[in-house]
Amino acid sequence: MPQRDEAITLAITGASGAPYALRLLACLLHSGLRVHLMISSAARVVFAEEEGLKLPAAPEACERILAQRFSARAEQLKVYGKTEWFSPVASGSGAPRRMVICPCSTGTLAAVATGMSNTLIERAADVVLKERGQLLLVPRESPYNAIHLQHMLTLTQMGATIMPASPGFYHEPKRIEDLVDFMVARILDHLNIEHRLMARWGYGQNSKPEHNQG
């Protein structure tokens, strides 16, 4: 049986931020992890608008496209539909201990915070929370209203990490990819996954990041 610490769950929902999601997926695969991937129907719309990438609804077809795009090895990437309740991520006995929702729509934020579990993404997040695993949510919305903030507080109190898509500028970004890498680097840091996307604060800030990783 595959070791759960060699795998990670990634969910992509319908907030703006497709570049973050694709870059994170590339880096996770590049690190050698097996990735359990779920993409909401709204996220596919965002991919088409922001990246010109039209992903099919069928999980198997989507999996083939992304595996080829990122040169994933055989069986390294698995894509699930929203009602595949017999997938490993739906149960505490089979789900990876780590999960990222990037980007995280405010609708998904609300569903996870209230334990709705109507889709596999919501159920997978609920599993990670109940098993005391590591759940990172990357909301991309502005401004936040009181409902959004309350849901973030609720999830934080449950042990999740809320990491809004708020890239910094102290690394003197020259292009959009630099801002994307800033956020993805912070996500990887919290997951304890090595990367070379950008220099760390206080350790050679003038070093140039390696944009071709992943």
N, C-alpha and C positions, 0 to 999 in steps of 0.2 A: 504494500500500500504506500502511495506517495506520502512524503512527510508534509504536514500542513504548514510548517514554517518555511517551506520552499515555495510556497504559493501565496498569492495575494488576490483579493477581490477588488475590481475596479468597476464602478458604476458611473455612467455618463448620463446626465439628465439635461433638461431643456433650457438651461440658462445660457446666456452668451458666454463664450469662453472655449470654443472648440479648439483653438490652438493650444491651450493648457492641456486639454484632455489628450490630444494626439501626441504632444511632446512627452507627457507623463507615461503614456502607454509605450512609446518607443524606449524610454529609459528603463522602465520596468522589464521589458523584454530583453534589452541590452544587458541588464544586470544578471540575467539567467533565471529569473523567477518564472514560474508558471503563473499565468494570469487568467483568472476567471472574470470574464467581461460581460457586462450588461449595458445596453444602450437603449434608452427610452425612445419612443416614436418622436417626441418633441426634439430630442437631441439629434436625431437624424435630419430633421428640418434645419436645425442650427448648423450642422455640418455642411449641408448643401449651400446655405446662405453665406457662411463665414469662410469656408474652405473650398467650396466648389466640389465637395466630395459627396457623392450620392451613394449611400449605403443601403443595400436591400434589407427588407424587413426579415427575411428568412435568416435565422441565426447561422446556418451552415454556409450560406453564400457570403454573408458578412464576414464570417471567420476566415474564409479563403482570401477575400480581398485584403483584409488587414494583415493576415499572416504573410502574404506576399509583399505587401507594402513595407513591412518592417523586418522582413527576412527572419521570421520566427522559425525556430526548429520544429520538427514534427511534434504535435500534441502539446506544444508550449502554450498555445493560446486556445481558450475555449470560450465561445460566445453562447449565451443563453437567451431564450425568449422570456417574456415577462411573466409567463405562467408555468415555467418548468419547475414544478414543485418537487420533483425527484432529483434535482441537481444537488451537488454537494453543498452549495452555499445556502441551501434552504434548511439545513440541519446543523445543530451544534456538534454533532458527531463527525461531520465531514467538512465543515466550512473552514477556510483559512482563518487564522487569528487576526489578520490585518485586513482592513477595507478602507478604500478611499472613494468618496463621491465627488467627482470633479468634472465639470462644475456641478454645483448642487443648486437646483431651482428652489425657490421658496416653497413651492408646493411639496417637493420631496422633503424639504426641511421640516415642514409641518407634519407630514405623514410619519416620518421617523420619530419625531418628538412625541407624537401621540400614540405610537404603536399601531398604526393602521394595518400595515402588512397586506395591502391589497394587491401588490405586485411583487415580483421576485426581488427587485431592488430594495423595496421597503422591508421585506422579510429578511433578506440577507443582512441588512443593517441591524434589524432587531436581534438577529442571532448573535452578531458580534457583540452587541451591548449586553445581552443576557449571559453570554459566556465570558464576560469581562475581558474581551479582546480590545484591539486598538481600532477605533473608528475616527477617520478624519473627514470632515465635510468642508468643501470649498465653495461657499456661496458667492454669487456674483450678482449683486443687486445694489441699487443706490437711488434714493436713500432707503434705509430700513425703517419700517414702521414698528410700533410697539409689539405687534404680534410676532414679527420676524425676530425681534430682539428677545422676546420671552421664550420662543422656541430654542434660540441659541443658548440661552441661559439654562433651560431645562436639560438640553443635551450635554452641556458642559458639566452640569451637576451629576449627570449619569456617567461621566468619565470620557465622553467624546471630546475631540479637539475641533474647534471651529477655527478655520483658517481662511478668512475672506481673501478673495483674489485682489490683493492690494500690493502690487509690486513697488519696491523702493527705487530710489534714483541715485543713491550714494555710490553705486558702482559705475556711474556715468554711462548709462545705456546709449547706444548709437542707433539701434534699430528695434523694431517690435520684438524680434526674437530674443533680444536681451532681457526684455521685460517678462516674457514668457518663461525664460530660463530662471529668472529670479524666483518666481513662484514655484516652479517645479523643483528647484533646488531645495527650497524650504520644506516642501512636502517630503522629498527624499530624505532630508535630514531627520525629520520626525519619525520616519519609518526605519531609520538607521541603515539606509542603503547608500553605499559609497557612490560618489559621482565627481565629475570634474566640470560641472556646468559653469561655475563661477568661483572666484577666490572668496575665502571666508573672511569675515570682518577681523581685522587685526593681523591677518596672515597674508601679506602681499596683496593689498587691494589693487595695486596697479597691474597685477598679472592679468593676462588676457584669458577669458574663458574659452573652453574648447567647444565651439558651436556644433561640431559634427558628431558629438556623442549621440548614440541612439540611432 
